[in-house]
Amino acid sequence: MITVAGSVETKLSAEKAFAFLSEFENTSKWDPGTPVMDKITSGPVAVGHKYHAEAEFRGKRQSLIYEVIELTGSHIKLRGENKTVVSFDSIDVAPNGAGSVVKYTAEFSIKGPAKIIQPLLKPLFMQLRDPALKGLRDTLNSLAAA
């Protein structure tokens, strides 16, 4: 499994940050590697809700279907899958003074014959991290300033 994780501090309160991030369709607003994230299931976010994602990896768009598998007041975990990868994405938000700290973790497991080269793919997955964390921090801080 390939794990990509990081944290950002933001001026946005933990409650508001989590409200924004738990609506996973907002991912395309802050993650340049995921230009499309559409909610499939209607209504407020809940365990079992599904999303359709288009993620860019190695110059190609990959379609994934995500499902919310855990949800609390400050934690959401989703499972995404397509024919070549299974992804577990977790977001945890904690208060930090008047703002918050957001921890994002993505775990990828390659499926099929390509699994043999999984260790070689880690650097490519790690390249997704910093632009996503920068977008996350900048977007949340712009929401705090609004």
GROMACS elastic network, one bead per residue, 0.5 to 0.9 nm:
[ bonds ]
;  ai    aj funct       b0    kb
    1   107     6  0.64770   500
    1   108     6  0.55600   500
    1   110     6  0.74877   500
    1   118     6  0.75541   500
    1   119     6  0.82940   500
    2   106     6  0.81558   500
    2   107     6  0.55291   500
    2   108     6  0.50089   500
    2   109     6  0.64209   500
    2   110     6  0.86193   500
    2   118     6  0.75927   500
    2   119     6  0.76074   500
    2   121     6  0.82553   500
    2   122     6  0.59831   500
    2   125     6  0.77538   500
    2   126     6  0.88946   500
    3   105     6  0.70768   500
    3   106     6  0.57919   500
    3   108     6  0.64056   500
    3   109     6  0.89985   500
    3   122     6  0.81468   500
    3   125     6  0.84889   500
    3   126     6  0.84203   500
    4   104     6  0.82841   500
    4   105     6  0.58218   500
    4   106     6  0.52043   500
    4   107     6  0.63190   500
    4   108     6  0.83005   500
    4   122     6  0.86464   500
    4   125     6  0.71712   500
    4   126     6  0.61183   500
    4   128     6  0.84338   500
    4   129     6  0.65903   500
    5   103     6  0.73400   500
    5   104     6  0.56096   500
    5   106     6  0.62138   500
    5   107     6  0.83868   500
    5   126     6  0.88265   500
    5   129     6  0.72335   500
    6   102     6  0.83849   500
    6   103     6  0.57961   500
    6   104     6  0.56247   500
    6   105     6  0.66321   500
    6   129     6  0.74929   500
    6   130     6  0.84283   500
    6   133     6  0.70585   500
    7   101     6  0.67124   500
    7   102     6  0.54188   500
    7   104     6  0.62071   500
    7   105     6  0.87232   500
    7   133     6  0.73063   500
    8   100     6  0.84059   500
    8   101     6  0.56791   500
    8   102     6  0.53746   500
    8   103     6  0.66573   500
    8   104     6  0.85497   500
    8   133     6  0.67249   500
    8   134     6  0.81663   500
    8   136     6  0.76034   500
    8   137     6  0.59158   500
    9    12     6  0.87832   500
    9    96     6  0.78195   500
    9    99     6  0.74823   500
    9   100     6  0.58721   500
    9   102     6  0.64338   500
    9   103     6  0.89813   500
    9   137     6  0.68490   500
   10    13     6  0.77976   500
   10    14     6  0.88166   500
   10    17     6  0.84927   500
   10    96     6  0.84004   500
   10    99     6  0.56146   500
   10   100     6  0.54226   500
   10   101     6  0.62597   500
   10   102     6  0.77326   500
   10   136     6  0.89705   500
   10   137     6  0.60324   500
   10   138     6  0.82352   500
   10   140     6  0.63032   500
   10   141     6  0.56737   500
   10   144     6  0.81805   500
   11    14     6  0.89591   500
   11    96     6  0.86145   500
   11    97     6  0.87713   500
   11    98     6  0.67584   500
   11   100     6  0.64701   500
   11   101     6  0.89112   500
   11   140     6  0.74271   500
   11   141     6  0.56108   500
   11   142     6  0.88714   500
   11   143     6  0.88039   500
   11   144     6  0.59165   500
   11   145     6  0.82394   500
   12    15     6  0.82746   500
   12    16     6  0.64865   500
   12    17     6  0.59357   500
   12    98     6  0.74635   500
   12   100     6  0.62238   500
   12   140     6  0.60524   500
   12   141     6  0.60446   500
   12   142     6  0.85261   500
   12   143     6  0.68756   500
   12   145     6  0.82132   500
   13    16     6  0.53510   500
   13    17     6  0.59819   500
   13    18     6  0.84862   500
   13    94     6  0.88800   500
   13    95     6  0.68102   500
   13    96     6  0.80442   500
   13    97     6  0.84978   500
   13    98     6  0.59770   500
   13   100     6  0.54672   500
   13   144     6  0.77276   500
   14    17     6  0.50621   500
   14    18     6  0.59746   500
   14    19     6  0.84150   500
   14    74     6  0.78702   500
   14    93     6  0.59158   500
   14    94     6  0.57610   500
   14    95     6  0.50482   500
   14    96     6  0.77221   500
   14    98     6  0.83547   500
   14    99     6  0.62326   500
   14   101     6  0.74092   500
   14   102     6  0.82418   500
   15    18     6  0.53830   500
   15    19     6  0.61553   500
   15    20     6  0.87680   500
   15    73     6  0.82891   500
   15    74     6  0.77764   500
   15    93     6  0.81973   500
   15    94     6  0.86790   500
   15    95     6  0.81784   500
   15   100     6  0.85571   500
   16    19     6  0.50211   500
   16    20     6  0.62509   500
   16    21     6  0.86257   500
   16   140     6  0.89961   500
   16   143     6  0.88826   500
   16   144     6  0.86835   500
   17    20     6  0.52860   500
   17    21     6  0.61295   500
   17    22     6  0.84400   500
   17    93     6  0.72860   500
   17    99     6  0.87654   500
   17   100     6  0.74903   500
   17   102     6  0.80713   500
   17   140     6  0.66664   500
   17   143     6  0.86637   500
   17   144     6  0.89112   500
   18    21     6  0.50214   500
   18    22     6  0.56475   500
   18    23     6  0.83904   500
   18    73     6  0.77888   500
   18    74     6  0.61230   500
   18    75     6  0.78445   500
   18    76     6  0.88306   500
   18    91     6  0.83499   500
   18    92     6  0.79045   500
   18    93     6  0.61290   500
   18    94     6  0.88833   500
   18   102     6  0.84817   500
   19    22     6  0.54847   500
   19    23     6  0.66831   500
   19    73     6  0.88499   500
   19    74     6  0.87373   500
   20    23     6  0.56023   500
   20    24     6  0.79347   500
   20    26     6  0.69839   500
   20   140     6  0.85098   500
   21    24     6  0.58649   500
   21    25     6  0.84029   500
   21    26     6  0.65933   500
   21    27     6  0.72631   500
   21    76     6  0.86923   500
   21    91     6  0.76635   500
   22    25     6  0.84409   500
   22    26     6  0.82896   500
   22    45     6  0.71362   500
   22    71     6  0.84357   500
   22    74     6  0.86599   500
   22    75     6  0.80372   500
   22    76     6  0.63827   500
   22    91     6  0.79228   500
   23    26     6  0.59224   500
   23    27     6  0.80685   500
   23    39     6  0.87073   500
   23    44     6  0.82152   500
   23    45     6  0.63728   500
   24    27     6  0.54966   500
   24    28     6  0.85842   500
   24    37     6  0.74135   500
   24    38     6  0.84158   500
   24    39     6  0.76979   500
   24    45     6  0.83768   500
   24    51     6  0.77660   500
   25    28     6  0.68201   500
   25    29     6  0.83946   500
   25    36     6  0.82472   500
   25    38     6  0.54571   500
   25    39     6  0.57410   500
   25    51     6  0.72991   500
   25    52     6  0.88289   500
   25    53     6  0.87515   500
   26    29     6  0.53743   500
   26    30     6  0.72987   500
   26    31     6  0.89363   500
   26    37     6  0.72449   500
   26    38     6  0.87366   500
   27    30     6  0.56047   500
   27    31     6  0.57545   500
   27    32     6  0.88003   500
   27    34     6  0.69550   500
   27    35     6  0.81538   500
   27    36     6  0.81055   500
   27    37     6  0.64579   500
   27   136     6  0.87041   500
   28    31     6  0.53588   500
   28    32     6  0.67786   500
   28    33     6  0.80074   500
   28    34     6  0.53393   500
   28    36     6  0.55819   500
   28    37     6  0.57938   500
   28    38     6  0.89345   500
   28    53     6  0.88758   500
   29    32     6  0.77916   500
   29    34     6  0.86702   500
   29    35     6  0.78110   500
   29   135     6  0.80572   500
   29   136     6  0.85519   500
   29   139     6  0.75658   500
   30    33     6  0.89687   500
   30    34     6  0.84794   500
   30    35     6  0.89830   500
   30   131     6  0.89752   500
   30   132     6  0.66739   500
   30   133     6  0.83303   500
   30   134     6  0.82075   500
   30   136     6  0.51164   500
   30   137     6  0.83480   500
   30   138     6  0.79268   500
   30   139     6  0.60265   500
   30   140     6  0.86460   500
   31    34     6  0.54857   500
   31    35     6  0.71899   500
   31   128     6  0.88615   500
   31   131     6  0.71727   500
   31   133     6  0.77791   500
   31   134     6  0.85723   500
   31   135     6  0.58532   500
   31   136     6  0.68613   500
   32    35     6  0.60019   500
   32    55     6  0.88448   500
   32    56     6  0.84548   500
   32   128     6  0.85410   500
   32   131     6  0.68320   500
   32   132     6  0.63479   500
   32   135     6  0.73489   500
   33    54     6  0.86519   500
   33    55     6  0.56859   500
   33    56     6  0.52464   500
   33    57     6  0.73544   500
   33   128     6  0.66333   500
   33   131     6  0.80279   500
   33   132     6  0.71385   500
   34    37     6  0.69415   500
   34    53     6  0.69596   500
   34    54     6  0.59000   500
   34    56     6  0.62221   500
   34    61     6  0.89813   500
   35    53     6  0.80443   500
   35    54     6  0.63759   500
   35    55     6  0.65294   500
   35    56     6  0.76189   500
   36    52     6  0.77618   500
   36    53     6  0.54219   500
   36    55     6  0.70682   500
   37    51     6  0.65683   500
   37    52     6  0.56795   500
   37    54     6  0.65373   500
   37    55     6  0.85921   500
   38    50     6  0.87515   500
   38    51     6  0.54448   500
   38    52     6  0.51175   500
   38    53     6  0.64070   500
   38    54     6  0.89095   500
   39    42     6  0.71878   500
   39    49     6  0.79699   500
   39    50     6  0.62936   500
   39    52     6  0.64338   500
   39    53     6  0.88168   500
   40    49     6  0.74002   500
   40    50     6  0.53242   500
   40    51     6  0.50209   500
   40    52     6  0.65982   500
   41    44     6  0.88939   500
   41    45     6  0.84798   500
   41    48     6  0.84878   500
   41    49     6  0.53229   500
   41    50     6  0.54860   500
   41    51     6  0.71638   500
   42    45     6  0.82057   500
   42    49     6  0.79080   500
   42    50     6  0.89762   500
   43    46     6  0.83311   500
   43    49     6  0.88238   500
   44    49     6  0.88593   500
   45    48     6  0.86357   500
   45    49     6  0.64383   500
   45    68     6  0.82056   500
   45    71     6  0.86661   500
   46    49     6  0.57266   500
   46    68     6  0.68660   500
   46    69     6  0.86376   500
   46    70     6  0.84214   500
   46    71     6  0.68564   500
   47    50     6  0.88566   500
   47    67     6  0.76278   500
   47    69     6  0.53530   500
   47    70     6  0.59919   500
   47    71     6  0.62483   500
   47    78     6  0.89211   500
   48    67     6  0.57939   500
   48    68     6  0.52230   500
   48    69     6  0.62600   500
   48    70     6  0.86833   500
   49    66     6  0.82010   500
   49    67     6  0.55310   500
   49    68     6  0.54465   500
   49    69     6  0.83512   500
   50    65     6  0.68417   500
   50    66     6  0.54454   500
   50    68     6  0.65750   500
   50    78     6  0.89542   500
   51    64     6  0.82489   500
   51    65     6  0.57087   500
   51    66     6  0.50080   500
   51    67     6  0.64347   500
   51    68     6  0.85947   500
   51    80     6  0.87510   500
   52    63     6  0.71652   500
   52    64     6  0.59758   500
   52    66     6  0.63670   500
   53    62     6  0.79293   500
   53    63     6  0.56362   500
   53    64     6  0.51400   500
   53    65     6  0.62299   500
   53    66     6  0.73028   500
   53    80     6  0.86693   500
   54    61     6  0.59489   500
   54    62     6  0.54676   500
   54    64     6  0.64812   500
   55    60     6  0.81064   500
   55    61     6  0.54407   500
   55    62     6  0.51177   500
   55    63     6  0.64622   500
   55    64     6  0.76243   500
   56    59     6  0.61818   500
   56    60     6  0.54412   500
   56    62     6  0.61225   500
   56    63     6  0.89551   500
   57    60     6  0.54150   500
   57    61     6  0.63671   500
   57    62     6  0.69933   500
   57   124     6  0.82275   500
   57   125     6  0.81348   500
   57   128     6  0.85016   500
   58    61     6  0.83999   500
   58   124     6  0.76659   500
   62    82     6  0.80013   500
   63    81     6  0.84247   500
   63    82     6  0.66272   500
   64    80     6  0.58508   500
   64    81     6  0.52108   500
   64    82     6  0.50398   500
   64    83     6  0.86392   500
   64    85     6  0.86659   500
   64    86     6  0.88098   500
   64    87     6  0.89880   500
   65    79     6  0.80866   500
   65    80     6  0.52930   500
   65    81     6  0.56032   500
   65    82     6  0.68224   500
   66    78     6  0.61056   500
   66    79     6  0.52823   500
   66    81     6  0.66003   500
   66    87     6  0.84718   500
   66    88     6  0.88414   500
   67    77     6  0.84961   500
   67    78     6  0.52581   500
   67    79     6  0.53054   500
   67    80     6  0.64275   500
   68    71     6  0.72558   500
   68    76     6  0.72062   500
   68    77     6  0.59632   500
   68    79     6  0.65741   500
   68    80     6  0.89685   500
   69    76     6  0.77353   500
   69    77     6  0.57146   500
   69    78     6  0.53252   500
   69    79     6  0.66693   500
   70    75     6  0.74556   500
   70    76     6  0.54533   500
   70    78     6  0.69557   500
   70    90     6  0.88983   500
   71    74     6  0.78189   500
   71    75     6  0.56907   500
   71    77     6  0.66160   500
   71    78     6  0.89573   500
   72    75     6  0.51341   500
   72    76     6  0.65157   500
   73    76     6  0.83400   500
   73    93     6  0.89086   500
   74    91     6  0.80093   500
   74    92     6  0.57175   500
   74    93     6  0.52482   500
   74    94     6  0.69889   500
   75    90     6  0.71992   500
   75    91     6  0.56633   500
   75    93     6  0.66232   500
   76    89     6  0.81618   500
   76    90     6  0.56707   500
   76    91     6  0.54044   500
   76    92     6  0.67815   500
   77    88     6  0.68550   500
   77    89     6  0.55576   500
   77    91     6  0.65258   500
   77    92     6  0.87828   500
   78    87     6  0.79990   500
   78    88     6  0.56171   500
   78    89     6  0.52346   500
   78    90     6  0.64987   500
   79    86     6  0.71420   500
   79    87     6  0.56327   500
   79    89     6  0.65214   500
   79    90     6  0.89995   500
   80    85     6  0.80717   500
   80    86     6  0.56813   500
   80    88     6  0.62376   500
   80    89     6  0.77979   500
   81    84     6  0.77416   500
   81    85     6  0.57549   500
   81    87     6  0.61453   500
   81    88     6  0.88355   500
   82    85     6  0.56614   500
   82    86     6  0.67298   500
   83    86     6  0.83750   500
   83   111     6  0.72118   500
   83   112     6  0.82860   500
   84   109     6  0.86111   500
   84   110     6  0.59036   500
   84   112     6  0.66447   500
   84   114     6  0.78647   500
   84   115     6  0.87863   500
   85   108     6  0.66318   500
   85   109     6  0.56203   500
   85   111     6  0.52888   500
   85   112     6  0.86049   500
   86   107     6  0.81539   500
   86   108     6  0.57822   500
   86   109     6  0.52324   500
   86   110     6  0.65651   500
   86   111     6  0.72701   500
   87   106     6  0.66948   500
   87   107     6  0.54849   500
   87   109     6  0.64545   500
   87   110     6  0.87850   500
   88   105     6  0.79328   500
   88   106     6  0.55904   500
   88   107     6  0.50868   500
   88   108     6  0.66582   500
   88   109     6  0.88117   500
   89   104     6  0.73295   500
   89   105     6  0.56880   500
   89   107     6  0.64750   500
   89   108     6  0.87851   500
   90   103     6  0.79457   500
   90   104     6  0.57442   500
   90   105     6  0.51280   500
   90   106     6  0.64172   500
   90   107     6  0.87042   500
   91   102     6  0.69229   500
   91   103     6  0.57370   500
   91   105     6  0.65997   500
   91   106     6  0.89293   500
   92   101     6  0.82085   500
   92   102     6  0.57329   500
   92   103     6  0.51539   500
   92   104     6  0.66382   500
   92   105     6  0.86873   500
   93   100     6  0.66294   500
   93   101     6  0.57343   500
   93   103     6  0.64263   500
   93   104     6  0.88805   500
   94    99     6  0.87457   500
   94   100     6  0.55014   500
   94   101     6  0.53088   500
   94   102     6  0.65833   500
   94   103     6  0.85109   500
   95    98     6  0.72671   500
   95    99     6  0.61051   500
   95   101     6  0.63268   500
   95   102     6  0.89070   500
   96    99     6  0.50756   500
   96   101     6  0.60255   500
   97   100     6  0.70318   500
   99   144     6  0.86890   500
  102   136     6  0.87797   500
  102   137     6  0.86571   500
  104   133     6  0.82191   500
  108   125     6  0.86257   500
  109   115     6  0.76959   500
  109   118     6  0.77299   500
  110   113     6  0.86295   500
  110   114     6  0.65624   500
  110   116     6  0.84946   500
  110   117     6  0.85988   500
  110   118     6  0.62527   500
  111   114     6  0.64838   500
  111   115     6  0.54451   500
  112   115     6  0.57526   500
  112   116     6  0.84713   500
  113   116     6  0.63263   500
  113   117     6  0.84285   500
  114   117     6  0.56119   500
  114   118     6  0.68401   500
  115   118     6  0.50757   500
  115   119     6  0.85303   500
  116   119     6  0.77651   500
  116   120     6  0.88476   500
  117   120     6  0.53632   500
  117   121     6  0.66464   500
  118   121     6  0.52011   500
  118   122     6  0.68564   500
  119   122     6  0.56289   500
  119   123     6  0.84981   500
  120   123     6  0.70241   500
  120   124     6  0.82238   500
  121   124     6  0.53541   500
  121   125     6  0.65009   500
  121   126     6  0.87934   500
  122   125     6  0.51408   500
  122   126     6  0.61032   500
  122   127     6  0.87661   500
  123   127     6  0.63848   500
  124   127     6  0.52997   500
  124   128     6  0.72907   500
  125   128     6  0.55405   500
  125   129     6  0.73660   500
  126   129     6  0.53732   500
  126   130     6  0.79289   500
  127   130     6  0.67684   500
  127   131     6  0.78854   500
  128   131     6  0.61313   500
  128   132     6  0.63605   500
  128   133     6  0.88514   500
  129   132     6  0.53147   500
  129   133     6  0.61428   500
  129   134     6  0.86393   500
  130   133     6  0.50944   500
  130   134     6  0.60374   500
  130   135     6  0.84677   500
  131   134     6  0.51415   500
  131   135     6  0.60829   500
  131   136     6  0.84977   500
  132   135     6  0.50982   500
  132   136     6  0.60221   500
  132   137     6  0.86441   500
  133   137     6  0.61343   500
  133   138     6  0.84917   500
  134   137     6  0.52409   500
  134   138     6  0.60222   500
  134   139     6  0.84116   500
  135   138     6  0.51690   500
  135   139     6  0.58717   500
  135   140     6  0.84263   500
  136   139     6  0.53370   500
  136   140     6  0.61628   500
  136   141     6  0.85215   500
  137   140     6  0.53612   500
  137   141     6  0.60630   500
  137   142     6  0.85588   500
  138   141     6  0.51753   500
  138   142     6  0.61005   500
  138   143     6  0.86738   500
  139   142     6  0.51280   500
  139   143     6  0.63144   500
  139   144     6  0.87509   500
  140   143     6  0.50548   500
  140   144     6  0.63053   500
  140   145     6  0.87808   500
  141   145     6  0.62914   500
  141   146     6  0.87679   500
  142   145     6  0.50629   500
  142   146     6  0.63079   500
  143   146     6  0.52018   500
